[in-house]
């Protein structure tokens, strides 16, 4: 029920230039992006690009720079690079990098006035745990609990990556961190609770946070590529109340990749669970109700989702029904990238080219837009 339209595209700032944003905005790169935060955000206020210690607000129609925001200085006057970036309503939210995958503060600017509204300092915030939901900013930080590995500098992380050092295994004992909720408008702490995050993702490589429908979910980001790691069925998720931070459930979900939240479900491949209770999801089978499941494979890509569909790499581009898990389309000849480059929005599915340069053979290397059949 979808048809495709292909087109080669270029990365540009003014939507016509041949110069890529990495040239125009040095310092916009991200290392090991699957376990960190992105550097782009978009809203009616514009496209926001984080690079070095600044965030550039670009006009959506022309690509011209409208304003440049800078990371607020620390108490000693120093500044970190701009890490997390998000736009919610009239607020631009960012964080100041303290090293690889971590920040030492989160802050918000008022986009109407351009003024800094608030800044929240922290010993160590994991970037992948920053999320905004229902007027609150959620994060996970280290408040002095033991068993916290040292935060690496970017240079140290690059050296480890070049040496091919394996990522640390999740801890088997208690692994306590503080989950915090801040008021988006003021930065005031609404609640802070300590929770045991054992097997919900490693502190320095895989822990992430998502929030939806009054639930804050903590789980790990994993890679399904290659042979089994051996810990798949042990991987857990912890769900908290967004209202007060109390635990709703903590269950082994066995996710092979980063979970996505679709309706009231958490889908982690191969299984799905109820977001509020953790109960395994089911679907209609030929002889009655059966557990909801989809194949656990899918190579190195992560999943994205719309209100009713799942998108990911299974050799090639694959689309599934989020309700039943059934295959809707397998678009051969092209594959998604190694993270997420299938974006559903406004009834259209856009897959930006991300396989060029890969050693795997794929015949079609272009940007593809999938539109409903019959759509103009």
C-alpha positions, 0 to 999 in steps of 0.5 A, spaced: 500 500 500 506 504 499 509 506 493 516 509 493 520 515 490 527 515 489 532 521 489 539 523 490 540 528 495 546 533 498 547 535 505 547 543 505 545 549 509 542 553 504 538 547 501 542 549 494 549 549 496 554 543 495 557 544 502 555 539 507 554 541 514 560 538 517 564 543 513 559 549 515 559 547 523 565 544 525 565 540 531 558 537 529 560 530 529 558 525 534 562 519 537 558 512 537 551 516 536 547 510 538 549 510 545 549 518 545 544 524 544 543 527 537 546 534 535 539 536 531 532 538 533 527 541 529 520 545 530 516 551 527 522 555 530 527 552 525 532 547 525 537 547 530 544 544 529 549 543 535 556 544 534 562 545 539 559 550 544 554 553 540 547 551 537 545 554 531 538 556 529 537 556 522 531 558 518 527 553 515 525 556 508 532 559 507 537 555 511 540 562 514 542 563 521 537 566 525 541 566 532 547 562 535 546 560 542 552 558 547 553 553 552 552 557 559 559 557 563 560 553 569 562 556 575 569 557 574 568 560 567 569 554 563 564 551 558 563 544 555 561 543 548 553 543 546 551 536 547 543 534 548 539 539 544 531 539 543 526 544 542 519 543 546 514 549 545 518 555 546 524 552 549 531 550 547 534 545 551 541 543 551 546 540 556 554 542 557 558 536 555 563 533 561 566 528 556 564 522 552 556 521 553 556 525 559 554 532 561 555 536 567 549 541 566 542 541 563 539 548 561 534 552 557 533 558 553 527 562 551 526 562 544 522 568 544 526 572 548 533 569 547 534 569 554 537 563 558 531 561 563 535 556 567 541 552 568 541 545 572 548 543 574 550 535 576 556 531 577 554 527 571 548 526 567 548 520 561 546 524 555 542 518 552 537 519 559 535 526 557 528 526 555 522 531 555 515 529 556 509 533 559 512 539 561 518 536 564 525 534 563 527 527 565 535 525 566 539 520 570 545 522 574 550 519 578 550 522 585 556 519 589 553 512 589 559 507 588 561 503 582 561 509 577 566 508 572 570 514 570 567 519 564 572 518 559 574 524 555 573 524 547 580 523 546 580 517 550 574 514 547 577 515 540 583 511 542 579 506 545 575 505 539 581 505 535 584 499 539 577 496 538 576 495 546 570 491 547 564 494 551 564 493 558 558 487 560 553 490 565 554 489 572 551 483 576 550 487 582 546 493 585 547 499 580 544 505 583 543 511 580 538 517 581 532 519 576 530 526 576 524 530 573 525 538 572 520 543 571 521 545 563 519 552 564 523 553 571 528 548 571 526 546 578 527 539 581 520 536 582 522 529 584 529 525 584 529 518 586 534 512 586 533 506 583 537 500 581 538 499 574 542 493 574 541 489 567 537 495 564 543 498 560 550 499 562 552 506 565 557 508 560 555 504 554 547 503 553 543 506 558 537 510 555 531 513 557 524 514 554 518 517 556 510 517 554 503 517 556 506 518 564 511 513 564 518 513 564 522 507 561 529 505 562 532 500 558 539 499 554 541 500 547 544 494 544 546 491 537 543 485 534 549 484 529 553 478 529 552 472 534 548 472 540 552 475 546 549 471 551 545 476 555 539 477 551 534 474 555 537 477 561 536 484 559 531 488 563 527 495 563 524 499 569 518 503 568 517 509 573 511 514 574 512 520 571 508 523 576 513 522 582 518 517 580 515 511 583 517 504 580 511 501 576 514 495 574 521 492 572 521 486 568 526 482 563 524 484 556 530 481 552 530 486 547 535 486 542 535 493 540 533 500 543 526 499 545 520 504 541 514 506 544 508 505 540 501 507 543 501 503 550 506 498 548 514 497 548 517 494 543 524 491 543 524 486 538 523 480 539 517 481 544 512 487 546 510 489 553 505 493 556 508 500 557 504 501 564 504 494 567 510 490 563 505 484 561 507 481 555 503 483 549 499 478 545 495 478 538 490 473 535 493 467 532 490 461 528 488 457 534 487 463 539 491 468 543 498 467 542 504 472 544 506 478 540 513 477 537 517 478 531 524 475 529 530 477 533 535 478 527 535 485 524 543 486 523 546 492 526 540 497 525 535 500 530 528 501 529 523 507 528 516 507 528 509 511 527 503 510 530 502 503 527 508 501 523 515 499 525 521 500 520 528 497 521 533 493 517 533 486 516 537 485 510 534 490 507 528 495 508 523 492 512 516 495 514 511 491 519 505 492 523 506 494 530 499 491 532 500 484 529 507 484 527 506 482 520 510 484 514 507 489 510 513 490 505 520 488 504 523 493 500 529 490 497 535 493 493 536 498 499 538 498 506 537 502 512 543 505 515 546 502 522 542 507 526 536 510 524 534 513 518 527 511 516 523 517 519 515 517 518 512 524 519 505 526 516 503 520 512 510 520 509 516 515 510 523 518 508 529 514 508 535 518 507 541 514 504 546 511 509 549 505 505 554 509 501 561 507 503 558 500 506 562 494 504 555 490 503 552 490 496 546 494 496 544 496 489 540 502 490 543 508 494 539 514 494 534 517 498 527 514 498 520 517 500 514 512 501 507 515 500 501 511 500 498 509 493 494 514 490 497 520 494 499 526 490 
